[in-house]
Amino acid sequence: MTSNTLTGKTALVTGASHGIGLACARALAQDGATVVIMGRNEAALAKAKAELTALSPTARIETFAGDAAEERKVKDALAYAHGLEGHLDILVAAVGGPTFKPLLMRELDDVRRELDLNFSSAFLMVRHGAPLLKRGGAVVCISSASVTQAYWGLSIYSAAKAAVERFVKAAAFELGGAGIRINAIRPGPTFSEEDLAKPERADMVKFVSAETPMGRVGDPDDIGAVVRFLAGPESGWVTGQSFSVDGGADQGKSRDVMDNIFGEAVMAQIRAGKSDTPKT
């Protein structure tokens, strides 16, 4: 169910042709926003637009093809989104992605590309988007659970996303006087339906699910729902924050030993208002 709370709002979402970015666009469109989806692949954007339109027939969905780490393209996308309704209200910087590669195998040019993809893209969105936002505008940046959790081969990705979070906090301080809020979300390992269907992902999904307190991997819509909250009026007193949306994975690298022993039986007792530990 939707409330159409975002009716009359215009949003630009980068990295929106698939995965988390598409889920963010979906959540905003379903609640009434006009949404511009940005990505590098025109065919993928067209497919994403068709999907969004089918789910939200009354929503206005537009596409803009371009690289979110390229300054000219970001400026053009922002101008296009602003020009649709004469205002811009929501920015979602969702573009990004990791390179799994050991630190001692990294080269500087490679590092710079990964920093551009994961940090510069967010910086450009805020730098050139904030002046176009109406008072009360909201920005949401996609960070990563790798900021607080160690993952093999992700030293540069983790550093780039940590930079995003520190930037968000500093930007919130500077932009607050203009009535602009900015926050970040740290997704845990998140897989689309297409990802889950790939046989080569099966072992990873099983492993991650076992190490996540909620017992499963993330779905892009898990992230989209929180982006929708941070973009909307319900979070009007929230800025400069980074939120883990990871099924509790940041509480530790594995389930609690008691959960492994008692599992759902404990929760059933708690829900029934009983405190006795079930027998094994």
C-alpha positions in Angstrom: 0.0 0.0 0.0 1.2 3.5 -0.7 0.2 6.9 0.6 1.2 9.1 -2.4 3.0 11.2 0.1 5.6 12.1 -2.5 3.1 13.4 -5.1 4.4 16.6 -6.6 8.0 15.7 -5.8 10.7 15.2 -8.4 13.6 12.8 -7.8 16.8 11.9 -9.7 18.2 8.4 -9.0 21.6 7.4 -10.3 22.6 3.7 -10.9 18.9 3.1 -11.4 18.7 0.6 -14.3 18.9 -2.4 -11.9 19.4 -3.6 -8.4 19.3 -1.2 -5.5 19.1 1.9 -7.6 16.0 0.5 -9.4 14.4 -0.5 -6.1 14.9 3.1 -4.8 13.3 4.5 -7.9 10.4 2.0 -7.6 9.7 3.0 -4.0 9.7 6.7 -4.8 7.5 6.2 -7.9 5.0 4.0 -6.1 4.5 6.8 -3.5 3.8 9.4 -6.2 7.1 11.0 -7.1 8.2 11.9 -10.6 11.4 10.0 -11.1 14.3 10.4 -13.4 16.4 7.2 -13.6 20.0 7.6 -14.7 22.4 4.9 -15.9 25.0 4.2 -18.6 23.1 1.7 -20.6 20.1 3.0 -22.6 18.6 -0.5 -23.2 18.7 -1.3 -19.5 17.1 2.1 -18.7 14.3 1.5 -21.2 13.7 -1.9 -19.6 13.7 -0.4 -16.1 11.3 2.4 -17.2 8.9 -0.2 -18.6 9.0 -2.1 -15.3 8.4 1.0 -13.2 5.6 2.2 -15.4 3.9 -1.2 -15.2 4.0 -1.1 -11.4 3.0 2.6 -11.1 1.0 3.5 -14.2 0.2 7.0 -13.0 3.8 7.9 -12.1 5.9 9.9 -14.5 9.1 8.0 -15.2 11.9 9.5 -17.4 15.4 8.3 -18.3 18.7 9.9 -18.7 21.7 8.0 -20.1 25.1 9.0 -18.7 28.0 8.1 -16.4 27.3 9.4 -12.8 31.1 9.8 -12.3 31.3 12.2 -15.3 30.7 15.8 -14.1 29.1 17.1 -17.4 26.7 14.2 -17.5 25.7 14.7 -13.9 25.0 18.4 -14.4 23.0 17.7 -17.5 20.9 15.0 -15.7 20.2 17.4 -12.8 19.2 20.1 -15.2 16.9 17.7 -17.1 15.2 16.4 -13.9 14.8 20.0 -12.6 13.2 21.1 -15.8 10.5 18.5 -15.9 8.3 20.1 -13.2 10.4 23.2 -12.5 11.8 21.9 -9.2 13.9 19.1 -7.8 13.2 17.6 -4.4 15.0 14.3 -3.9 18.4 13.0 -5.0 19.5 9.4 -4.6 23.2 8.6 -5.3 23.0 4.9 -5.8 25.7 4.2 -8.3 28.7 2.2 -7.2 30.2 -1.2 -6.9 33.1 -3.2 -5.5 36.2 -4.7 -7.0 37.3 -7.8 -5.2 41.1 -7.6 -5.4 43.8 -7.9 -2.8 45.4 -4.7 -1.6 48.9 -5.6 -2.8 47.6 -6.3 -6.3 46.0 -2.8 -6.7 47.5 -0.1 -9.0 46.9 3.6 -8.5 44.9 4.2 -11.7 42.7 1.3 -10.7 42.2 2.8 -7.3 41.3 6.2 -8.7 38.6 4.6 -10.9 37.0 2.8 -8.0 37.1 6.0 -5.9 35.5 7.9 -8.8 32.7 5.3 -9.1 31.9 5.1 -5.4 32.8 8.5 -4.0 33.1 11.1 -6.7 29.7 10.1 -8.1 28.1 10.9 -4.7 30.1 14.1 -4.4 29.1 15.3 -7.9 25.4 14.6 -7.2 25.5 16.7 -4.0 27.8 19.4 -5.3 25.7 20.2 -8.4 22.3 19.0 -7.1 22.1 20.8 -3.8 21.8 24.3 -5.4 18.8 23.0 -7.4 17.0 21.5 -4.5 14.0 23.2 -2.9 14.1 23.9 0.8 13.1 20.7 2.4 15.0 18.7 -0.2 16.5 15.3 0.7 19.6 13.5 -0.5 20.3 9.8 0.2 23.7 8.2 -0.6 24.2 4.5 -0.8 27.2 3.4 1.3 28.1 -0.2 2.2 28.3 -2.6 5.1 32.0 -2.9 4.3 32.5 0.4 6.1 32.0 -1.3 9.4 32.7 -5.0 8.5 35.9 -6.5 7.1 35.5 -8.2 3.7 38.4 -9.8 1.8 39.6 -7.8 -1.2 37.5 -4.7 -0.5 40.1 -2.3 1.0 39.5 0.4 -1.6 35.8 0.0 -1.9 35.5 0.2 1.9 37.6 3.3 2.0 35.5 5.0 -0.7 32.3 4.2 1.1 33.7 5.4 4.4 34.6 8.7 2.6 30.9 8.9 1.4 29.7 8.6 5.0 32.1 11.2 6.4 31.2 13.5 3.5 27.5 13.0 4.3 28.0 14.1 7.9 30.0 17.2 6.9 27.6 18.1 4.1 24.6 17.8 6.4 26.3 20.4 8.7 26.9 22.8 5.8 23.5 22.3 4.0 21.3 22.3 7.0 20.9 26.1 6.9 19.4 25.7 3.4 16.8 23.2 4.7 18.5 20.3 2.9 18.9 16.9 4.6 21.4 14.3 3.6 21.8 10.8 4.9 23.4 7.4 3.9 22.4 3.8 4.0 24.8 0.8 4.5 23.3 -2.2 2.7 24.6 -5.6 3.6 25.1 -8.2 0.8 22.0 -7.6 -1.4 20.9 -9.8 -4.3 18.2 -9.2 -7.0 16.0 -12.0 -8.2 18.3 -12.3 -11.2 21.3 -12.7 -9.0 19.6 -15.3 -6.9 18.8 -17.3 -10.0 22.5 -17.7 -10.9 23.9 -21.1 -9.8 27.3 -19.6 -9.1 25.8 -17.4 -6.4 24.3 -20.3 -4.5 27.2 -20.9 -2.1 27.7 -17.2 -1.4 24.0 -16.7 -0.6 24.0 -19.7 1.7 27.1 -18.5 3.5 25.9 -14.9 3.9 22.5 -16.0 5.1 24.0 -18.2 7.8 26.1 -15.3 9.1 23.2 -12.8 9.1 21.1 -12.7 12.3 17.9 -12.4 10.2 18.9 -15.5 8.3 18.8 -14.3 4.7 20.5 -12.0 2.2 19.2 -8.5 1.4 16.6 -7.8 -1.3 16.9 -4.5 -3.2 13.5 -3.5 -2.0 14.7 -3.7 1.6 17.0 -0.8 0.7 14.4 1.0 -1.4 12.0 1.2 1.5 14.5 2.9 3.8 15.5 5.3 1.0 11.9 6.2 0.7 11.7 6.9 4.4 14.8 9.1 4.4 13.5 10.9 1.3 10.1 11.7 2.7 8.7 14.0 5.3 8.6 11.4 8.0 12.3 11.8 8.5 12.3 15.5 8.4 14.4 15.8 11.6 17.0 13.3 10.5 20.2 14.4 8.8 23.9 13.5 8.7 23.3 9.9 9.6 24.4 6.5 8.2 22.1 3.6 8.7 22.9 -0.1 8.5 20.3 -2.0 6.5 21.8 -5.4 6.7 19.6 -7.9 8.6 21.7 -7.3 11.7 25.0 -8.4 10.2 26.8 -5.4 11.8 26.1 -7.0 15.2 28.8 -9.6 14.5 30.1 -11.9 11.9 27.9 -14.9 12.9 24.7 -15.7 14.7 24.8 -15.7 18.5 25.6 -19.2 19.8 22.2 -19.3 21.7 20.4 -18.6 18.5 22.2 -21.4 16.8 21.2 -23.7 19.7 17.6 -22.7 20.3 16.7 -20.7 17.1 13.0 -20.1 16.5 12.0 -22.0 19.6 13.3 -19.2 21.8 11.5 -16.6 19.7 8.3 -18.6 20.0 8.5 -18.6 23.8 9.2 -14.8 23.8 6.2 -14.1 21.5 4.0 -16.2 23.8 5.2 -14.1 26.8 7.2 -16.9 28.4 10.7 -16.5 29.7 11.7 -20.1 30.2 14.4 -21.4 27.9 13.1 -24.3 25.8 14.8 -27.7 26.4 17.2 -29.1 23.9 
